Amino acid sequence: MTDVLFIAGFEAFYNAADLVQAGWAGTGTENTNWGISSSYARTGTRSLHTYDRNIFITKTFDWAKQTVSFTYSIYCNNQTTAFNSAYYQFSFLDPVGEPQVTFTFNTDGSIRTYRGINTSFLGATASGVIVPDQWISISYKVYIHDTAGTVDITKNGVSVLSLSSIDTKHSGTYSTVGGFKIGSFNDNIHGYYDDMYATDGDPLGDLEITTKRSDGAGSNTDFTPSAGNNYENVDETYPDDDTTYNYSTSVGDKDSYAMENVSGNKTIYAVQNSVVARKTDSGTRTIKVLSRLNGTDYLGSEEGLGETYNYFSKLYNLNPDDSAVFEDADINGMEVGLQVAA
């Protein structure tokens, strides 16, 4: 079974500061060269955004995989100078942040791939694969190996490049991927990115990442609300930090909230439950993301808090209550929240 490793739809982020709280990092000026855009979104109302050349956005993970695929939808404004193979558009990183395999967009609309950053040319698609002024779903899949490596690229679910028996290991130490880096387009060009996900195998196709928020009281209400009902302090479109919140000083306390419903009976490949939290004083304070399904609380890993707000997430490929694929009814009956762990 192919597992989803990462998902991002960007509906929960207002600006670059929210991305930083969720573990993203970027070069250039926040909210000018990189951040969140409400001007262009493939699904929903927001997307990741870059502007100008040599701007990079990085995300690293606590997993390391030899086989990884990454899928995103991309859009750039309609200019003939948008693409330049001198600027790399995407790179798989090893666990310490060094590039293993890199992809660039050439002026003829082809995608070129290299080991490292332009270290060794591996291959290229035909021209016209990347075109401006429209959303395109692109998937990159790599197997990291110094002799038996592979690279596969698909556009809108159709293969446009397949390479095998090549050297895809640029790192001197690691034969794995532990993160990625997204690059910008050419001078003065806006780039937009949406509906991202990564797997440990083949890509799952052109998917929509949907965000649902709290909309009702849950079964656990141990935390003290700053005002009103607990769920009303966490139902805003974007986190409002200390404007409204729930708090607790007691280990073992839980708070959980009913969530907005899904509909449409689409295949649900993964569910990621997220909370935003901080501590208010020195000393150790930890939490666990809580997911309540069918009357049982399922807890994520213990996470340490800092004194600034950060996002904490637990991703499920299968429903932990029955080890089956999630269905609409599972999501619609689920509660999300957190527990004070220490």
C-alpha positions in Angstrom: 0.0 0.0 0.0 1.2 3.5 -0.9 1.2 5.8 2.1 0.6 9.5 2.0 3.5 11.2 3.8 2.5 14.9 3.6 -0.4 17.1 2.5 -0.9 20.8 2.1 -3.8 22.8 0.7 -3.0 26.2 2.2 -6.6 27.1 3.2 -5.5 27.3 6.9 -2.8 29.9 6.3 -3.3 33.6 6.2 0.3 34.7 5.4 3.9 33.7 5.5 4.0 33.9 9.3 1.5 31.1 9.4 3.7 29.0 7.1 6.7 29.6 9.4 4.6 28.4 12.3 3.9 25.2 10.3 7.5 24.5 9.7 8.0 26.1 6.2 11.0 28.4 5.5 11.6 30.8 2.7 14.2 33.2 1.2 13.6 36.8 0.3 11.0 39.0 1.9 8.0 37.4 3.5 4.6 38.2 1.9 6.5 39.8 -1.0 8.8 37.1 -2.5 7.0 34.2 -0.8 3.9 33.5 1.2 0.2 33.0 0.7 -1.9 34.3 -2.2 -5.7 34.8 -2.3 -5.4 36.0 -6.0 -5.0 32.5 -7.5 -6.1 29.3 -6.0 -6.8 26.0 -7.8 -9.3 24.8 -5.2 -10.5 26.8 -2.3 -9.4 30.4 -1.9 -5.6 30.3 -1.2 -2.3 29.0 -2.6 1.4 29.1 -1.9 3.0 32.0 -3.8 6.5 33.0 -5.0 7.6 36.1 -6.8 10.9 36.9 -8.7 13.8 34.6 -9.3 16.0 32.7 -6.9 13.3 32.5 -4.2 13.1 29.1 -2.5 10.6 27.6 0.0 11.7 24.6 2.0 9.9 22.0 4.0 11.7 19.2 5.9 10.3 16.2 7.7 11.0 13.6 10.4 10.8 10.8 7.9 13.4 9.6 5.3 12.4 7.5 2.3 14.4 6.0 -0.6 11.3 6.2 -2.8 9.2 9.3 -2.8 6.7 11.0 -5.1 5.7 14.6 -4.8 2.6 16.1 -6.6 1.5 19.7 -6.8 -0.6 22.0 -9.1 1.3 25.0 -10.5 0.4 28.2 -12.2 2.4 31.1 -13.5 1.3 34.3 -15.1 1.3 34.3 -18.9 4.7 35.6 -20.0 7.2 34.1 -22.4 10.1 34.8 -20.0 8.5 32.7 -17.2 10.7 29.7 -17.7 14.5 29.6 -17.4 16.4 26.4 -16.8 19.0 28.4 -14.9 16.6 28.6 -12.0 15.5 25.3 -10.4 11.8 24.8 -9.7 11.8 21.8 -7.4 14.4 19.7 -5.5 14.2 16.5 -3.4 16.4 17.1 -0.4 18.3 14.5 1.7 17.7 14.4 5.5 20.2 17.3 6.1 18.9 19.5 3.4 21.2 18.8 0.5 19.7 18.3 -3.0 19.4 14.8 -4.3 17.5 15.4 -7.6 16.5 18.7 -9.1 14.0 19.8 -11.8 14.0 22.9 -13.9 11.6 24.4 -16.4 13.3 25.2 -19.7 12.3 28.1 -22.1 10.7 25.6 -24.5 8.3 24.3 -21.7 10.3 21.1 -21.1 11.2 19.8 -17.7 14.9 19.0 -17.2 16.2 16.9 -14.3 19.6 16.8 -12.7 21.4 15.0 -9.9 22.1 17.6 -7.3 21.7 21.2 -8.6 22.9 21.1 -12.2 25.6 18.6 -11.2 24.8 15.9 -13.7 22.1 16.1 -16.4 19.8 13.1 -16.2 17.1 13.7 -18.9 14.3 16.0 -20.1 10.7 15.8 -21.2 9.5 16.9 -24.6 8.9 20.6 -25.1 5.5 22.2 -24.2 4.9 20.2 -21.1 4.8 23.3 -18.9 2.7 26.2 -20.2 1.8 29.4 -18.5 -1.6 30.9 -17.5 -3.2 27.6 -16.5 -3.2 25.2 -13.6 -1.2 22.0 -14.3 -0.8 19.0 -12.0 2.8 17.7 -12.0 4.2 14.7 -10.2 7.8 13.8 -9.6 8.8 10.4 -8.4 12.4 9.3 -7.5 14.2 6.3 -6.3 17.5 7.3 -4.7 20.4 5.0 -5.7 23.9 5.5 -7.1 23.4 3.0 -10.0 19.8 1.8 -10.0 18.0 5.1 -9.5 14.8 6.2 -11.2 13.1 9.4 -12.1 9.4 9.6 -13.3 7.5 12.7 -14.2 3.7 12.9 -15.0 1.6 15.8 -16.2 -2.1 15.7 -15.4 -1.7 12.0 -14.7 0.1 11.1 -18.0 3.8 10.1 -18.1 6.1 12.6 -19.8 9.5 11.2 -18.7 10.7 7.9 -17.3 14.4 7.2 -16.5 15.9 4.1 -15.0 19.4 2.7 -14.1 20.8 6.1 -13.3 22.6 7.8 -10.5 20.2 9.8 -8.4 22.3 9.8 -5.2 24.0 13.2 -4.9 24.4 13.0 -1.2 27.7 11.4 -0.1 25.9 9.9 3.0 22.2 9.5 2.4 20.2 7.4 0.0 17.0 8.9 1.1 14.7 12.0 0.8 13.8 13.9 3.9 12.4 17.2 2.5 11.9 19.3 -0.6 12.6 22.8 -1.9 10.3 24.7 -4.3 11.9 27.3 -6.5 10.5 30.4 -8.2 10.2 31.2 -11.8 12.1 34.0 -13.7 12.5 37.7 -13.0 9.2 39.5 -11.9 7.1 36.3 -12.5 4.5 35.2 -10.0 4.2 31.5 -9.3 1.3 29.7 -7.5 1.2 26.2 -6.0 -1.7 24.3 -4.6 -3.0 20.8 -3.6 0.4 19.3 -2.6 1.1 15.9 -1.3 3.9 13.3 -1.1 3.8 9.5 -1.0 6.3 6.7 -0.4 5.3 5.2 -3.8 3.5 6.1 -6.9 1.6 9.4 -7.1 -2.2 9.0 -6.5 -3.2 11.4 -9.3 -4.6 14.9 -9.4 -6.1 15.3 -5.9 -7.9 18.1 -4.0 -6.8 19.0 -0.5 -9.8 20.1 1.5 -9.7 22.0 4.8 -12.5 21.6 7.4 -12.7 23.6 10.6 -14.4 23.4 14.0 -18.1 24.0 14.1 -19.5 22.6 17.3 -18.9 21.4 20.8 -17.0 18.1 21.3 -17.0 15.4 24.0 -13.9 16.7 25.8 -14.1 20.2 27.3 -11.4 20.2 30.0 -9.8 23.4 28.9 -10.9 26.8 30.1 -12.2 29.1 27.3 -11.1 32.7 27.1 -14.7 33.6 26.3 -17.9 31.7 25.3 -17.8 28.1 24.4 -14.6 26.2 23.8 -15.2 25.4 20.1 -16.1 29.1 19.4 -12.5 30.0 20.3 -11.0 27.8 17.6 -13.5 28.1 14.7 -12.0 31.1 13.0 -10.9 30.8 9.3 -7.3 31.5 10.3 -5.8 31.3 13.8 -6.1 34.5 15.7 -3.5 33.6 18.3 -4.3 35.3 21.7 -7.5 37.0 20.6 -9.6 33.8 21.4 -8.2 30.6 22.8 -8.7 27.7 25.3 -6.1 27.0 28.0 -5.2 24.4 30.6 -2.5 23.9 33.3 -3.4 20.3 34.1 -1.6 17.2 32.6 -4.2 14.9 31.1 -6.7 17.6 30.2 -8.4 17.2 26.8 -10.3 19.5 24.5 -12.0 18.3 21.3 -14.3 19.9 18.8 -16.9 18.7 16.2 -15.8 19.5 12.7 -17.4 20.7 9.5 -18.9 17.9 7.3 -17.5 16.6 4.0 -19.7 15.4 1.2 -19.5 13.9 -2.3 -18.3 10.4 -1.6 -14.9 11.0 -3.0 -12.0 8.7 -2.2 -10.3 9.9 0.9 -6.6 8.9 0.8 -5.5 10.6 4.0 -6.7 12.8 6.9 -4.4 15.3 8.7 -5.7 16.7 12.0 -3.9 19.9 13.1 -3.9 22.2 16.1 -2.2 25.5 16.9 -0.7 25.8 20.4 1.9 27.5 22.6 2.9 27.5 26.3 2.9 30.7 28.4 5.9 30.2 30.7 9.3 28.6 31.0 9.6 24.9 31.7 8.6 21.9 29.7 5.0 21.6 28.4 4.0 19.0 25.8 0.8 18.1 24.0 -0.6 15.3 21.8 -3.0 15.9 18.8 -6.3 14.2 19.6 -8.6 12.6 17.1 -11.9 11.2 18.4 -13.6 8.5 16.3 -16.5 6.3 17.3 -16.2 7.3 21.0 -12.5 6.6 21.3 -9.7 9.2 21.6 -6.6 8.5 19.4 -3.5 10.4 20.3 -0.5 11.5 18.2 3.1 11.7 19.2 4.1 13.9 22.2 5.1 17.4 20.9 7.0 20.1 22.8 5.6 23.6 23.0 7.5 26.9 22.6 6.2 30.3 23.7 5.2 31.2 20.2 2.3 29.5 18.4 3.1 26.6 16.1 1.1 24.0 14.1 1.1 20.4 15.3 -0.4 17.7 13.1 -1.2 14.0 13.0 -1.7 12.3 9.6 -3.7 9.1 9.2 -3.8 7.0 6.0 -6.5 4.8 7.5 -9.2 5.3 10.1 -7.5 4.3 13.4 -10.8 3.0 14.7 -11.3 0.2 12.1 -8.0 0.3 10.0 -10.1 0.9 6.9 -10.1 3.7 4.3 -11.8 6.8 5.6 -15.4 7.4 4.5 -17.5 10.6 4.7 -19.3 9.4 7.7 -16.0 8.9 9.6 -15.0 12.4 9.0 -18.4 13.9 9.8 -18.5 12.1 13.1 -14.9 12.9 14.1 -13.7 15.3 16.7 -10.3 17.0 16.7 -8.4 18.6 19.6 -5.5 18.0 21.9 -4.4 16.6 25.3 -1.9 18.1 27.7 0.7 15.4 27.9 3.2 16.9 30.3 
